Amino acid sequence: MDLAMMDGSPATISQDRQPASPAAGRGARSGAAPFWTLDNEEALRQCESRLSGLSSAEAREKLDRYGPNLAVVSIHRNLLMKLGKRLADPLVAILLIAAAISGATGDWRSFVVIVGIVLFSIFLDILQEHKAEVAIEALRRSVAVTALVYRDRTSVELAVRDIVPGDVVELHAGDLVPADGVLLAGKGVLTNEAILTGEPYSVEKRLGPAQGQAAADAFNALFSGTTLVGGEATMLVMATGASTRFGAIAASLQARQPPTAFERGVHGLGMLILRLTGFLVLFVLLSQLFRHSLSLESFMFAVALAVGLTPELLPMVMTVTLARGAVRMAKQKVVVKRLSAIHDLGAMDVLCTDKTGTLTEARISHVNSFGVDGQDNPRVSDLIRVNCHYVGGTKSNLDEAVNAEPSDAPAAWRYLDDLPFDFERRRSSVLVSQDGRVELVTKGAPEAVLALCSQAETPDGQVIALDQGLRGQIARLLDKKGREGFRLLGVARRPMPADCCKAALDHEKDLIFVGCAVFVDPPKASAALAIASLVEAGVGVKIISGDAAPVVLHLIETLGLPARGLLTGEEIEELGEAALVERVAGTDLFVRVSPEQKSRIVRALQRGGYVVGFMGDGINDAPAIHAADVGLSVEGGTDVARQAADIILLAQDLGVLAEGIKEGRRTYANIMKYVRMGTSSNFGNMLSMVLASLILPFLPLAPLQILLNNLIYDLSEIGIPFDTADRDTLAAPQTWDMAGVLRFTLIMGPLSSLFDIATFLILHWGFATDVATFRTAWFVESIATQILVIFVIRTAKPVWTSRPQAILAATSLGALAGALLLSLSPIGAIVDFVPLPLPVLGAIAGLVLLYLVSAEALKRLAMRPRKARTLYAR
């Protein structure tokens, strides 16, 4: 098809008019008609081109106007920018300020520990950001490098980056399509669009214009990044670079990802601690200013309070907890690429999943064949195997599915000739012989084959007339099977003269209709059980597919999955963002959706307050994987999908997610144990010292003793990452609950302060202790209550019904033993501690016991869970 010599004058328009772009091709929201709805004359006019292509001068002008045809550009960001972004996080800023204060007061050990932990956490975070850059590089490898383009009426090989709107490109089987465009001419054009749709079936392309607004209806359009698997085509380029559908995928991967559920939670915690710290420090300074003049000691006391409220070990606890979770998940065939995704997986309350490869096997199978009565008919299977085995030309994936089956049928026939498939006939035929009998065996689109038949073969082998009644019955059967989501190939035969050895097109008439072969992407046997387990765990499942509604509905019916509502890609295009947020919550099936629409659905769910996971394996899924709170892919997925994902399943099965979700929830539970313990205990102690500073003539603890208290308490909690979690915690999605943390802090913190004040009164007015004895006794009471209450508030259940993990018990009790040894032995003299009289020790022990009983009674109110939101009744 050499169009280079076809003459034609350029159809010019005003120079400021831009060619159609995929933005216009996305439907009604853009207000412009997609380019595939234009006839070729109008398309040429919009692109200022002609059938013989552009001149070099015109191409240079357009290259300057539109830029190079690069759908994928590098997104490597400056290291300093990455570092600055993370240093601006409130929690990181608080930790670094605390480190600076520790260094200024001579506490270099705390300075080194805090800075080291923060820098290690930042390093891990930057390392995870690198995955988006790697995903883009993987996407770049999916793009064609050169193409045959008509320039100056001659076909030349050009770098794809130099292609511009208006270029006429020649394509052959095996070529990657270099841009979005419309078919000008073609013969047997068959494309693989799985890169955009995820569907395994090849797509027939023919001359247009198309009538539908959706890309799925664009039978005359070729899209960048797809592959020509059959035939040859001449294409008019309508959009290049970032304006292509492939470019939209690349742009979505380069877009800055919104904060995940984990990141939002950490930010919220940082702001909470910042407010509490600011309040207490300002209160102390003002009270000291009014009661006394501001002294260096009171200033250092306020500074020590600020450091005391800082959860120095939080980054370490989170990292170790998440790392432990990653190791356990690896044993369940789940690979974690971003550690914080473990939390997000546990917080996930909606999982969006592609159909192909997750609910289905992602392979086309010939499942059975039926005759004119709709019942199974092995003769149909034998005949189609003969056709698929011997027919020449390009083999379709349906041919390959049939040929993959073991069968003796082809060997029983001798090949004579064949008529390969073409899109005008929509069928193929083989001429074969057996025992002197010659048959023409034809297969193709059922309607096309049926139209050529004048007779039909019954299941018992009789040939009967194909009257209008039987023809209508077969047509209804074909329609029913199609609505059930099956792909069909009609099979017919015709006895030929014994001396016939050459097949001709006019032989394809007066055929005998035998039946149809049935093809399907079979559902996974484990899919129904896996989704049931996810629903039981409080995770709603939404299926997002590029396939048609009948196919998805049949799959849902076959698997017996719970599903409410259905939205098509065209309907999604008609919806604004607010309307889409409203619709997606109550809709579980999305069909005929584009890659951009998949990510729109994810973002709409996130705006509705859900923590969203997306599972997919194709390039078309990458934008949604990138946009989700937790992106999931599978080991057999494309490079781009796997690089965009946070978690990769080594088994291509939803079933392995159940254990991963439990692990995520266990991880969250342990992080929240540290957060609750740290904020409430530190707040309580700091509040106690603030109140004590108002009523006591001296500071209740020296600044160094405050820092020592805080350090020992943090060390007592390093076993938290190894702790177990209550079954109730694992039963529903878990997300950061700052209101819950604040409630816990404001209940349990003042409770500990109440006992601290009681300790102050007993020590100062009851025993009339000196300053050194007072500080030693209160240090013992403070550290004992802080550490022992870990065993009370680590679980919402009664303390005697939930056993802590051995490592947590060892670290907590070991830290308490070390603190008592330091404060009650001569070693304590280093930090101005003195031995305590036995009556004082007895009073302290009684107060600690009474506090633990009170904490057990009050924790039910402090740890009242939020009402879980689930999408399905269980």
C-alpha positions in Angstrom: 0.0 0.0 0.0 2.2 2.7 -1.3 0.5 6.0 -0.7 3.6 8.1 -1.2 2.8 8.7 -4.9 -0.8 9.6 -4.3 -1.2 13.3 -5.0 -3.2 15.7 -3.0 -2.9 19.3 -1.9 -2.6 20.1 1.7 -5.9 20.7 3.5 -4.8 23.9 5.3 -6.4 25.6 8.3 -5.4 28.5 10.4 -1.9 28.1 11.8 -3.0 28.5 15.5 -5.4 25.6 15.4 -4.1 22.5 17.2 -4.7 18.9 16.0 -7.1 16.7 17.9 -5.6 15.3 21.0 -6.5 12.5 23.4 -7.9 15.1 25.7 -10.6 15.5 23.2 -10.7 11.8 22.7 -11.6 11.1 26.3 -15.3 11.8 25.9 -17.9 14.2 26.9 -16.2 15.9 29.8 -13.7 17.5 27.4 -16.4 18.8 25.1 -14.5 17.8 21.9 -15.2 14.9 19.6 -12.5 12.1 19.7 -10.4 11.9 16.6 -11.7 8.4 15.7 -15.2 9.9 15.1 -13.9 12.0 12.2 -13.8 10.8 8.6 -10.4 10.7 7.0 -10.9 13.9 5.0 -11.7 15.9 8.2 -8.8 14.2 10.0 -6.4 15.2 7.3 -7.8 18.8 7.4 -7.4 19.1 11.1 -3.8 17.8 10.9 -2.9 20.1 7.9 -1.8 17.0 6.0 -2.4 15.0 2.9 -2.4 11.3 1.9 1.1 11.5 0.7 2.3 12.9 4.0 4.2 16.0 5.0 7.1 17.8 3.5 10.3 18.1 5.6 9.6 21.8 6.1 6.1 21.2 7.3 7.4 18.5 9.7 10.1 20.8 11.1 7.5 23.5 11.8 5.2 21.0 13.5 8.1 19.6 15.6 8.8 23.1 16.8 5.1 23.6 17.6 4.3 20.3 19.3 7.7 19.2 20.5 9.3 15.7 20.2 7.1 12.6 20.2 8.2 11.5 23.7 5.5 10.0 25.8 7.9 9.2 28.6 10.4 11.6 30.0 12.9 11.3 32.8 11.6 12.2 36.3 14.9 12.1 38.3 14.5 14.7 41.0 17.3 16.5 42.7 18.6 14.8 45.8 18.5 18.0 47.8 14.8 18.5 46.8 14.0 15.0 48.1 15.8 15.7 51.3 14.2 19.1 51.9 10.7 17.6 51.4 11.3 15.1 54.2 13.0 17.6 56.6 9.8 19.7 56.3 7.7 17.0 57.9 6.6 18.1 61.4 7.6 14.9 63.2 11.1 14.9 61.6 11.5 18.6 62.5 10.5 17.9 66.1 13.0 15.1 66.3 15.8 17.2 64.9 15.0 20.1 67.2 15.1 17.6 70.1 18.5 16.3 68.9 19.8 19.8 68.7 18.7 20.6 72.3 20.2 17.3 73.5 23.5 18.2 71.9 23.4 21.8 73.4 22.8 20.4 76.9 25.7 18.0 76.5 23.6 14.8 76.0 25.6 13.7 73.0 24.4 10.1 73.2 20.8 11.2 72.7 21.9 13.5 69.9 23.6 10.7 68.0 20.8 8.2 68.5 18.1 10.6 67.3 20.0 12.0 64.3 21.0 8.5 63.3 17.5 7.2 63.4 16.0 10.1 61.5 18.7 10.0 58.8 18.2 6.2 58.4 14.4 6.7 58.1 14.9 9.5 55.5 17.3 7.3 53.5 14.7 4.5 53.4 12.0 6.9 52.2 14.2 8.3 49.4 15.1 4.8 48.4 11.4 4.0 48.0 10.7 7.1 45.9 13.3 5.8 43.4 10.8 3.1 42.4 8.7 5.6 40.5 11.7 6.7 38.5 12.5 3.0 37.7 8.9 2.5 36.6 9.2 5.3 34.1 12.5 3.8 32.7 10.7 0.5 32.3 7.9 2.3 30.4 10.5 3.9 28.1 11.6 0.5 27.0 8.0 -0.2 25.8 8.1 2.5 23.2 9.1 2.1 19.5 12.4 3.5 18.4 11.9 4.0 14.6 9.1 3.9 12.1 8.5 4.2 8.4 7.1 7.7 7.6 6.1 9.4 4.4 8.2 12.6 4.0 8.5 14.5 0.8 6.4 11.7 -0.9 9.0 9.1 0.0 8.9 6.4 2.7 11.8 7.0 5.1 12.8 5.4 8.4 12.7 8.1 11.1 13.3 8.2 14.8 9.9 8.0 16.6 10.8 11.2 18.5 10.7 13.1 15.2 7.1 12.0 14.3 4.6 14.9 14.4 0.8 15.2 14.0 -0.1 14.9 10.3 2.6 12.4 9.5 1.5 9.3 7.5 3.1 6.1 8.9 3.4 2.7 7.4 3.0 -0.3 9.7 3.5 -4.0 9.3 2.8 -7.1 11.5 5.1 -7.0 14.5 5.6 -3.2 14.5 5.0 -1.0 17.6 2.5 1.8 16.9 4.6 5.1 17.4 1.7 7.5 18.1 -2.1 7.8 18.2 -3.7 8.0 14.8 -6.5 7.0 12.5 -6.4 4.2 9.8 -6.1 5.6 6.3 -5.8 2.2 4.6 -5.3 -1.4 5.9 -5.4 -5.1 5.1 -6.1 -7.6 7.8 -5.1 -5.2 10.6 -5.1 -6.9 13.9 -3.6 -5.2 17.0 -2.7 -6.2 20.6 -4.0 -3.5 22.9 -3.3 -5.3 26.2 -0.9 -2.5 27.1 -3.9 -0.1 27.3 -6.8 -2.4 28.1 -5.3 -5.5 29.7 -7.5 -7.8 27.7 -5.8 -10.8 25.9 -7.9 -10.8 22.8 -6.6 -9.2 19.6 -8.6 -6.3 18.2 -9.6 -6.0 14.6 -9.1 -2.6 13.0 -10.9 -1.3 9.9 -11.7 2.0 8.1 -14.0 4.4 9.9 -15.2 6.7 11.2 -16.3 5.1 14.5 -19.5 6.2 16.1 -18.7 5.7 19.8 -17.0 8.2 22.0 -15.1 5.6 24.0 -11.7 4.3 23.0 -13.1 0.8 23.1 -15.4 1.7 20.2 -12.5 3.1 18.1 -12.2 0.4 15.5 -10.4 2.7 13.1 -7.9 4.1 15.6 -4.3 2.9 16.4 -2.8 3.8 19.7 0.8 4.5 20.7 2.5 1.6 22.5 0.2 -1.1 21.0 1.4 -3.7 18.6 0.3 -4.7 15.1 0.1 -8.5 15.3 -1.4 -9.0 11.9 -1.8 -7.4 8.5 -0.4 -4.0 7.4 -1.7 -0.5 7.8 -1.2 3.1 6.9 -1.9 5.5 9.7 -2.4 9.3 9.9 -0.8 10.5 13.2 -3.3 12.6 15.2 -1.5 13.0 18.5 2.0 12.6 19.7 4.0 12.5 23.0 2.2 13.3 26.1 -1.1 13.9 24.2 -1.4 10.2 23.4 -3.2 7.6 25.6 0.2 6.0 26.3 1.5 9.4 27.2 -1.3 9.8 29.7 -0.2 6.7 31.4 3.4 8.0 31.6 2.2 11.3 32.9 0.2 9.7 35.7 3.3 7.7 36.8 5.3 10.9 36.8 2.6 12.8 38.8 3.4 13.3 42.4 1.6 10.7 44.4 -0.7 12.0 47.2 0.2 11.1 50.7 -0.6 7.5 51.6 -2.7 6.6 54.7 0.5 5.9 56.6 2.1 9.2 55.7 -1.1 11.1 56.6 -1.1 9.4 60.0 2.5 10.2 60.7 2.0 13.8 59.7 -1.1 14.0 62.0 0.9 12.5 64.9 3.7 15.0 64.4 1.2 17.9 64.5 -0.4 16.5 67.6 2.9 16.2 69.4 3.9 19.7 68.2 0.8 21.3 69.7 1.2 19.4 73.1 4.8 20.3 73.3 4.2 24.0 72.5 1.4 24.2 75.1 3.4 22.7 77.9 6.7 24.5 77.2 4.9 27.9 77.0 3.0 27.1 80.1 6.1 26.3 82.1 8.0 29.4 80.9 5.1 31.7 81.7 4.5 30.1 85.1 8.2 30.4 86.0 8.2 33.9 84.8 5.3 34.9 87.1 6.5 32.9 90.1 10.2 33.6 89.9 12.3 35.4 87.3 13.3 33.2 84.4 16.5 31.4 85.4 18.8 29.2 83.3 17.6 26.1 85.3 13.9 26.9 84.6 14.7 27.4 80.9 16.6 24.1 80.8 13.7 22.5 82.6 11.3 23.7 79.8 13.8 22.4 77.2 13.9 19.0 78.8 10.1 18.9 78.8 10.2 19.5 75.1 12.6 16.6 74.6 10.7 14.5 77.0 7.5 14.8 74.9 9.4 13.8 71.8 9.0 10.1 70.7 12.7 9.7 69.8 12.4 6.0 69.0 9.3 6.3 66.9 11.1 6.1 63.6 13.1 3.1 64.8 10.0 1.3 66.2 8.1 1.9 63.0 11.0 0.8 60.8 11.7 -2.4 62.9 8.0 -3.2 63.1 7.5 -2.8 59.4 10.7 -4.7 58.6 9.5 -7.6 60.8 6.2 -7.5 59.0 8.0 -7.6 55.6 9.9 -10.7 56.7 6.8 -12.5 57.8 4.9 -11.5 54.6 7.8 -12.8 52.5 7.1 -16.2 53.9 3.5 -15.8 52.6 4.9 -15.1 49.0 4.3 -11.4 49.4 7.3 -9.1 48.6 7.2 -5.6 50.1 8.9 -2.9 48.2 7.8 0.1 50.3 7.8 -0.7 54.1 5.0 1.7 55.0 2.8 -0.1 52.5 2.5 -2.9 55.1 0.5 -0.5 57.3 -1.5 0.8 54.3 -2.4 -2.8 53.4 -3.8 -3.3 56.9 -5.6 0.0 56.7 -7.1 -0.8 53.3 -10.9 -1.0 53.3 -11.4 -1.1 49.5 -9.5 -3.3 47.0 -9.9 -2.4 43.3 -8.7 -5.3 41.1 -8.4 -5.8 37.4 -10.3 -8.8 36.1 -7.7 -10.4 33.8 -5.0 -12.2 35.7 -6.4 -11.8 39.2 -9.9 -13.2 38.9 -9.2 -15.0 35.6 -6.2 -17.1 34.4 -5.2 -14.4 31.8 -5.2 -17.0 29.0 -7.7 -17.9 26.4 -9.1 -21.4 26.6 -11.2 -23.5 24.3 -13.7 -24.7 26.9 -16.2 -26.6 24.8 -18.2 -26.6 21.5 -21.9 -26.8 20.9 -24.1 -27.9 18.0 -27.3 -26.4 16.6 -29.2 -27.5 19.6 -26.9 -25.7 22.0 -25.6 -28.9 23.6 -22.0 -30.1 23.7 -20.9 -31.5 20.4 -17.4 -33.0 20.1 -17.6 -33.1 16.3 -17.5 -29.3 16.3 -14.3 -29.4 18.3 -12.7 -31.9 15.9 -13.5 -29.8 12.9 -12.2 -26.6 14.4 -9.0 -28.4 15.4 -8.5 -29.5 11.8 -9.0 -25.9 10.6 -6.7 -24.3 13.2 -4.0 -26.9 12.6 -3.8 -26.6 8.8 -4.9 -23.0 8.0 -2.1 -20.7 6.9 -1.5 -16.9 7.5 -1.2 -15.2 10.9 -2.4 -17.4 13.8 -4.8 -15.7 16.2 -4.8 -16.3 19.9 -8.0 -18.3 19.4 -6.1 -20.6 16.9 -3.3 -21.0 19.4 -5.8 -21.9 22.2 -7.2 -24.7 20.0 -3.8 -25.9 18.8 -2.6 -26.2 22.4 -5.1 -29.0 23.0 -3.9 -32.6 22.4 -6.0 -34.1 19.6 -5.7 -36.9 17.0 -8.3 -35.2 14.7 -5.9 -33.3 12.4 -3.8 -36.4 11.8 -6.8 -38.2 10.4 -7.0 -35.7 7.5 -4.7 -34.8 4.7 -4.1 -31.1 3.9 -4.8 -30.0 0.4 -5.2 -26.2 0.4 -6.4 -23.3 2.6 -7.9 -19.8 2.4 -6.3 -17.8 5.3 -8.3 -15.4 7.4 -8.9 -11.9 6.3 -11.1 -9.2 7.8 -13.2 -8.6 4.8 -14.4 -12.3 4.8 -14.0 -12.6 8.6 -13.3 -16.4 8.2 -10.8 -18.9 7.1 -11.1 -22.3 5.3 -9.0 -25.4 4.8 -9.5 -28.1 2.1 -8.8 -31.5 3.5 -9.3 -35.1 2.5 -10.0 -38.4 4.3 -10.4 -41.8 2.7 -11.1 -40.3 -0.7 -13.6 -37.8 0.8 -12.8 -34.1 0.4 -14.2 -31.5 2.7 -14.0 -27.7 3.0 -13.9 -26.8 6.7 -14.7 -23.2 7.5 -14.5 -21.2 10.7 -15.0 -17.5 11.5 -17.3 -15.0 13.1 -20.5 -16.9 13.8 -22.9 -14.5 12.1 -20.6 -14.4 9.0 -20.4 -18.2 8.8 -24.1 -18.7 9.4 -25.0 -16.3 6.6 -23.1 -18.6 4.1 -25.0 -21.7 5.2 -28.0 -23.3 3.6 -28.1 -26.5 5.7 -27.3 -27.6 9.2 -26.0 -30.7 10.8 -27.9 -32.2 13.7 -26.1 -33.8 16.7 -26.7 -37.3 15.2 -25.0 -36.3 12.0 -28.0 -35.7 9.8 -28.0 -32.8 7.4 -31.2 -30.8 7.4 -32.4 -27.6 5.7 -31.5 -24.4 7.5 -35.0 -22.7 7.4 -35.9 -19.4 8.9 -37.1 -21.0 12.1 -33.8 -22.9 12.7 -31.8 -19.9 11.6 -33.6 -17.7 14.2 -33.1 -20.3 16.9 -29.3 -20.4 16.2 -29.2 -16.6 16.2 -30.8 -16.4 19.6 -28.4 -19.1 20.9 -25.4 -17.0 19.6 -26.8 -13.9 21.3 -27.3 -15.7 24.6 -23.8 -17.1 24.6 -22.4 -13.6 23.7 -24.3 -12.0 26.6 -22.8 -14.6 28.9 -19.3 -13.4 28.1 -18.2 -16.1 25.7 -16.2 -15.6 22.6 -17.5 -17.8 19.7 -16.2 -19.1 16.4 -18.7 -20.6 14.0 -17.8 -23.9 12.3 -19.2 -25.1 9.0 -18.3 -27.7 6.3 -19.0 -28.4 2.7 -18.4 -31.7 0.9 -16.3 -31.1 -2.2 -15.8 -33.2 -5.4 -13.2 -36.0 -4.9 -10.9 -34.5 -7.5 -10.9 -31.0 -5.9 -7.4 -30.1 -4.7 -7.5 -26.3 -4.8 -9.7 -24.0 -2.5 -11.3 -21.0 -4.0 -13.3 -18.1 -2.5 -16.5 -19.1 -4.3 -16.4 -22.5 -2.5 -17.4 -20.7 0.7 -21.1 -20.9 0.0 -24.0 -23.4 0.6 -22.2 -24.5 3.7 -23.5 -26.9 6.3 -23.6 -25.2 9.8 -22.2 -27.6 12.4 -22.0 -25.4 15.5 -19.7 -23.1 17.5 -16.5 -23.4 19.5 -16.6 -21.6 22.8 -13.6 -19.6 24.2 -13.2 -17.9 27.6 -10.5 -16.5 29.9 -11.4 -19.0 32.6 -12.0 -17.8 36.2 -9.6 -18.8 38.9 -10.9 -21.6 41.1 -9.5 -19.7 44.2 -11.0 -16.3 43.3 -14.4 -16.7 45.0 -12.9 -18.0 48.2 -10.3 -15.2 48.2 -12.9 -12.5 47.8 -15.1 -14.0 50.5 -12.1 -13.9 52.9 -11.5 -10.2 52.0 -15.1 -9.3 52.5 -15.0 -11.1 55.8 -12.0 -9.0 56.8 -14.0 -5.8 56.1 -12.4 -5.1 52.7 -14.8 -4.2 49.9 -13.8 -5.5 46.5 -14.4 -3.6 43.3 -13.7 -5.0 39.9 -12.4 -2.6 37.3 -12.1 -4.0 33.8 -11.5 -2.9 30.2 -13.8 -5.7 29.0 -17.4 -5.4 28.1 -20.2 -5.6 30.7 -21.6 -9.1 29.7 -18.1 -10.6 30.1 -17.7 -9.1 33.6 -21.3 -9.9 34.7 -20.9 -13.6 33.6 -17.6 -13.8 35.6 -19.4 -12.4 38.7 -22.2 -14.9 38.3 -19.9 -17.8 37.7 -17.8 -17.0 40.8 -20.9 -16.1 42.9 -19.3 -12.8 44.0 -21.1 -10.0 45.9 -21.5 -7.0 43.7 -23.6 -3.9 43.6 -24.1 -1.5 40.7 -22.3 -1.2 37.4 -20.6 1.9 35.7 -19.3 2.0 32.2 -16.4 4.0 30.9 -18.7 6.2 28.9 -20.8 6.9 32.0 -17.7 7.8 34.0 -16.7 10.3 31.4 -20.1 12.0 31.8 -19.5 12.4 35.6 -17.8 15.3 37.3 -15.4 14.6 40.2 -18.0 15.2 42.9 -20.6 13.0 41.2 -18.0 10.3 40.7 -17.1 10.3 44.4 -20.8 9.8 45.2 -21.3 6.9 42.6 -18.1 4.9 43.2 -18.9 4.1 46.9 -22.0 2.2 45.9 -20.7 0.6 42.7 -18.6 -2.6 42.6 -18.3 -3.2 38.8 -16.6 -0.9 36.3 -16.5 -2.0 32.7 -15.0 -0.6 29.5 -12.7 1.7 31.5 -9.5 3.3 30.2 -6.3 3.5 32.3 -7.0 7.2 33.1 -10.5 6.2 34.3 -9.0 3.5 36.6 -6.9 6.1 38.4 -9.9 8.5 38.5 -11.9 5.7 40.3 -9.1 5.2 42.8 -8.8 9.0 43.5 -12.6 9.3 43.9 -12.6 6.5 46.5 -9.8 8.2 48.3 -11.7 11.5 48.4 -14.6 9.6 49.8 -12.4 8.7 52.8 -11.4 5.2 51.9 -7.9 3.6 52.0 -7.6 2.1 48.5 -5.6 -0.7 47.2 -5.3 -1.5 43.5 -4.2 -4.8 42.1 -3.2 -5.2 38.4 -0.5 -6.7 36.2 -0.5 -4.6 33.0 0.9 -1.3 31.8 -2.7 -0.1 31.6 -3.0 -0.7 35.4 0.1 1.2 36.3 -1.6 4.7 36.7 -4.1 3.3 39.2 -1.4 1.2 41.0 0.6 4.4 41.3 -2.4 6.5 42.6 -3.6 3.9 45.2 -2.6 4.0 48.8 -1.2 0.6 48.3 -0.3 -0.6 44.8 -0.2 -4.3 44.2 1.1 -6.3 41.3 2.1 -9.9 40.6 5.4 -11.6 39.7 4.2 -12.3 36.2 3.1 -8.7 35.6 4.7 -6.2 33.2 7.9 -4.4 34.3 6.0 -1.2 34.5 3.3 -2.5 36.7 5.8 -4.2 39.1 8.0 -1.1 39.3 4.9 1.1 40.1 3.7 -1.3 42.8 4.4 -1.2 46.5 3.8 -4.9 47.1 4.3 -7.8 44.7 2.5 -11.1 45.0 4.7 -14.0 44.0 1.5 -16.0 43.5 -0.9 -14.5 41.0 -3.8 -15.0 43.4 -5.9 -12.8 45.6 -5.8 -15.5 48.2 -2.3 -14.6 49.4 -3.5 -11.1 50.3 -5.5 -12.3 53.3 -2.3 -13.1 55.4 -0.7 -9.9 54.1 -3.7 -7.8 55.3 -3.5 -9.5 58.8 0.2 -8.7 58.9 -0.5 -5.1 58.0 -3.0 -4.8 60.8 -0.6 -6.5 63.3 2.0 -3.9 62.3 -0.4 -1.0 62.8 -1.4 -2.4 66.2 2.2 -2.5 67.4 3.0 1.0 66.1 -0.1 2.3 67.8 1.0 0.7 71.1 4.1 2.7 71.0 2.3 5.9 70.0 -0.3 5.5 72.7 2.2 4.6 75.4 4.7 7.2 74.4 2.3 10.2 74.1 0.2 9.4 77.1 3.1 8.5 79.4 5.3 11.4 78.3 2.4 13.8 78.4 1.4 12.6 81.9 4.9 12.9 83.3 5.5 16.3 81.7 2.1 17.5 83.0 3.1 16.3 86.4 6.3 18.2 86.4 4.6 21.3 85.1 2.1 21.1 88.0 4.9 20.3 90.5 6.9 23.3 89.3 3.9 25.5 90.4 3.5 24.0 93.9 7.0 22.9 94.8 9.9 25.2 95.8 12.2 23.1 93.6 12.0 21.3 90.3 10.7 17.7 90.7 13.5 16.3 88.5 16.7 17.8 87.2 16.9 18.2 83.4 19.4 15.3 83.1 17.1 13.1 85.1 14.2 13.9 82.9 16.2 12.9 79.8 17.3 9.7 81.6 13.7 8.8 82.4 12.7 9.3 78.9 15.6 7.3 77.5 15.0 4.3 79.8 11.3 4.3 79.0 12.0 4.3 75.3 14.4 1.4 75.7 11.7 -0.5 77.5 9.5 -0.3 74.4 11.9 -1.7 71.8 10.3 -5.1 72.1 7.0 -3.7 70.8 7.7 -4.6 67.1 7.7 -8.3 68.2 4.5 -8.3 70.1 1.3 -10.1 69.1 -2.0 -8.4 68.4 -5.6 -9.2 69.6 -7.8 -11.0 67.2 -10.3 -8.1 67.2 -7.6 -5.9 65.9 -7.0 -8.2 63.0 -10.7 -8.4 62.1 -11.2 -5.0 60.5 -9.2 -2.3 58.7 -7.1 -0.2 60.9 -6.1 3.4 60.2 -4.4 6.2 62.2 -6.9 7.7 64.6 -5.5 10.9 65.9 -8.7 11.7 67.7 -8.4 8.3 69.4 -4.7 9.0 70.3 -5.6 12.4 71.7 -8.5 10.9 73.7 -6.2 8.2 75.1 -3.5 10.8 76.0 -6.0 13.1 77.7 -7.4 10.2 79.8 -4.4 8.1 80.6 -1.9 11.0 80.9 -3.8 12.9 83.6 -4.5 9.6 85.4 -0.7 9.1 85.7 -0.4 12.8 86.7 -3.0 12.3 89.5 -0.8 9.6 91.0 2.3 11.7 90.5 0.7 14.5 92.4 -0.3 12.1 95.1 3.4 11.0 95.2 4.5 14.6 95.5 2.2 15.3 98.4 3.2 12.1 100.3 6.9 12.7 99.7 7.0 16.5 100.4 4.4 16.8 103.1 4.0 13.3 104.4 7.7 12.2 104.6 9.2 15.7 104.4 12.0 14.4 102.2 14.9 16.4 101.0 15.3 17.4 97.4 17.6 14.5 96.4 15.3 11.9 98.1 12.2 13.4 96.6 13.7 13.3 93.1 14.9 9.7 93.5 11.6 8.5 94.9 9.6 10.2 92.2 11.9 8.9 89.5 11.3 5.3 90.8 7.5 5.9 90.9 7.5 7.5 87.4 9.6 4.9 85.6 7.8 2.0 87.3 4.3 3.2 86.4 5.4 4.0 82.9 6.9 0.6 82.2 4.5 -1.7 84.0 1.4 0.0 82.5 2.7 -1.2 79.1 1.3 -4.6 80.0 -2.0 -3.1 80.8 -2.6 -0.8 77.8 -0.9 -3.1 75.1 -4.3 -4.8 74.8 -8.0 -3.6 75.0 -8.8 -6.9 76.7 -8.4 -7.6 80.4 -4.7 -7.7 81.1 -4.8 -11.3 82.4 -6.3 -12.6 79.2 -3.7 -11.4 76.7 -0.1 -12.6 77.1 2.7 -10.3 75.8 5.3 -11.6 73.5 8.4 -12.8 75.4 10.8 -10.2 73.8 8.5 -7.3 74.9 8.3 -8.8 78.4 12.1 -9.1 78.6 12.9 -5.6 77.3 10.3 -3.9 79.5 11.2 -5.8 82.7 14.9 -5.5 81.9 14.6 -1.8 81.5 12.7 -1.5 84.8 15.4 -3.6 86.6 18.1 -1.4 85.1 16.3 1.8 86.2 15.8 0.5 89.8 19.4 -0.6 89.9 20.5 2.9 88.8 18.3 4.8 91.2 18.6 2.6 94.3 22.2 1.6 94.2 25.4 3.7 94.7 25.7 4.0 90.9 22.8 6.6 91.0 25.1 9.1 92.7 26.3 9.9 89.1 23.0 11.6 88.4 22.4 12.8 92.0 20.2 9.9 93.2 20.3 8.7 96.8 19.2 5.5 98.7 15.5 5.5 99.7 14.2 4.6 103.2 12.0 1.4 103.3 8.8 3.3 104.3 9.2 5.5 101.2 9.8 2.5 99.0 6.6 0.8 100.5 4.5 3.9 99.8 5.8 4.1 96.2 5.0 0.4 95.7 1.5 0.9 97.0 0.9 3.8 94.7 2.2 1.9 91.6 -0.1 -1.0 92.3 -3.1 1.3 92.8 -2.3 3.1 89.6 -2.1 -0.1 87.6 -5.6 -1.2 88.9 -7.0 2.3 87.9 -5.4 2.1 84.5 -7.0 -1.3 83.9 -10.4 0.1 84.8 -10.1 3.3 82.7 -8.5 1.8 79.6 -11.8 0.6 78.1 -12.9 4.2 77.9 -9.6 5.4 76.6 -9.3 2.7 74.0 -12.9 2.8 72.7 -12.6 1.7 69.1 -14.0 3.7 66.2 -17.0 2.2 64.5 -15.6 0.2 61.5 -16.9 1.2 58.1 -17.5 -1.8 55.8 -18.8 -1.9 52.3 -20.7 -5.2 52.8 -22.8 -6.6 55.6 -21.1 -9.6 57.1 
